Amino acid sequence: MVTTVGNARGGGAQGGTVSDARAIAESVTDPELPMLTLSDLGVLRSVEVSADGGVTVTITPTYSGCPAMDAMRDDLRRSLHEAGYSTVDVRTVLHPAWSTDWITAAGRAKLSEHGIAPPGPARQRAAGPVPLTLQPLVRRVSCPVCGSPDTEELSEFSATACKALRRCRSCREPFEHVKEI
Amino acid sequence: MTTDHDSAYDSLADEHGGDARWAFGTGFDDPLSGVDTAVPDGVEPADLAAYSLMLADDALVMSQRLTQWCTNAPELEEEVALANIGLDLLGQARLLLARAGAADPTLPGRLAPDLPHEDALAYFRGPAEFRNVTLAEGDNGDFARSVARLLIFSTWRLALLDRLTSSRDAVLAAVAAKGVKEVTYHRDYAARWVVRLGDGTALSHERMSAGLNATWPYVEELFVSSDVEQRLAAADVGVDLAGLRAEFDDVIAQVLPLAGLVHPPPENTVESAGRSGRHTEALVTLLAEMQGLARAHPEATW
């Protein structure tokens, strides 16, 4: 892999260089949900390699205040540097806003395997003002441990912005749930 | 590959590729890195910067108040909720401060020319240079008063951000679109607590009512546009604040009857002008706490 990159930097992009850089960027994991790659999470928007071997990675933030974004940028730079790409530019794109609908099927399966319930489909908004929701949303979330659909929300807010805390009424295990947004 | 280190911190830094981890300042990337921050046609860069600063300061100051509930909230779950809401607003503030600095690089100015815009603007401006609405800066009071303020603030901000999604400034539009998703659940959270406390025990009702009445005097200011806001609304970059009133009133009218609360009298208002930099003493102490570390140790790393 490094050899290919070295060729690219030595003069002219070679076939496979972009896919190598993409494979490296795609393998970088989320610091808060380390079972997910940035690709699984849907935040990796593009990877480009210029003729002189410089890599431009474009990511999109999840939540406005997600502190993991800075770590993701550092991790992307470090992984690509270690693979021999000396020039790495990590860029941000804000539009369109990230949605949990962008978490891939593979990502959802990994969340479940690690005891975190994946999000359902994000709510679609009708025209007009954003409606006020006075009753907590009834979410149909199955227990990632025993599979029972009989679960309840303990706290809408949890250890990270993206998760709620729930409990299974069948096996009694508490678990986290990635909230739809 | 193993390297000897005299300090465990050195080895940590090595593990992270030698990137310095700054407490504030250069360790954080520009949150708008790679985003096209060109100023739309027909808009003065200084106006766009001033406008971004207003929206940023609302979020930054409100975020600071919310995080003051850490270790003080009635239940752990509420502490986590308020901290999460504060974190969302802090993120919105970072993007908007960076947007302000990109529109007018002379803005951060004099005290910290080497810091990124967001840090210079957050930590090295005095109270008179802040442009937040007065509502955001007052002391938290009790939990009821805090959720009354959060309901009013997030109802207003949601209506504002929802309209800002069609701004001619693509950065503001994108920040708003993300913010709408977040402030939607901030408002739901606050409204549920207002109903729960207002419709609860005699004591909780009394305190919820007192909290609402103490907060209401700062509502009028939310709907009075400054000159900058008027110019940007006319240019389809900003939002006309007066136009938010009907949606705001409609939401409040959904909540108060369910909470068994009487609408505070409209004449219950104070003259306030945070948008022009006139603030209460509460902002001075808030900023002293928020800015003290950065000012005492401007080069600090961790």
Interface residues (C-beta under 8 A of the other chain):
Chain A: T58 P61 Y63 S64 G65 C66 P67 M69 D70 R73 D74 R77 R78 H81 D89 V90 R91 T92 V93 L94 H95 P96 A97 W98 P129 V130 L132 T133 L134 P136 L154 S155 E156 F157 S158 A159 A161 I181
Chain B: H16 G17 D19 G27 F28 D29 P31 L32 S33 G34 V35 E77 V80 A81 A83 N84 I85 L87 D88 L89 L90 G91 Q92 R94 L95 L158 A159 D162 A170 V171 A173 A174 V175 A177 K178 G179 V180 K181 E182 T184 Y185 R187 D188 Y189 A191 R192 V195 E247 D250 V251 Q254 V255 L258
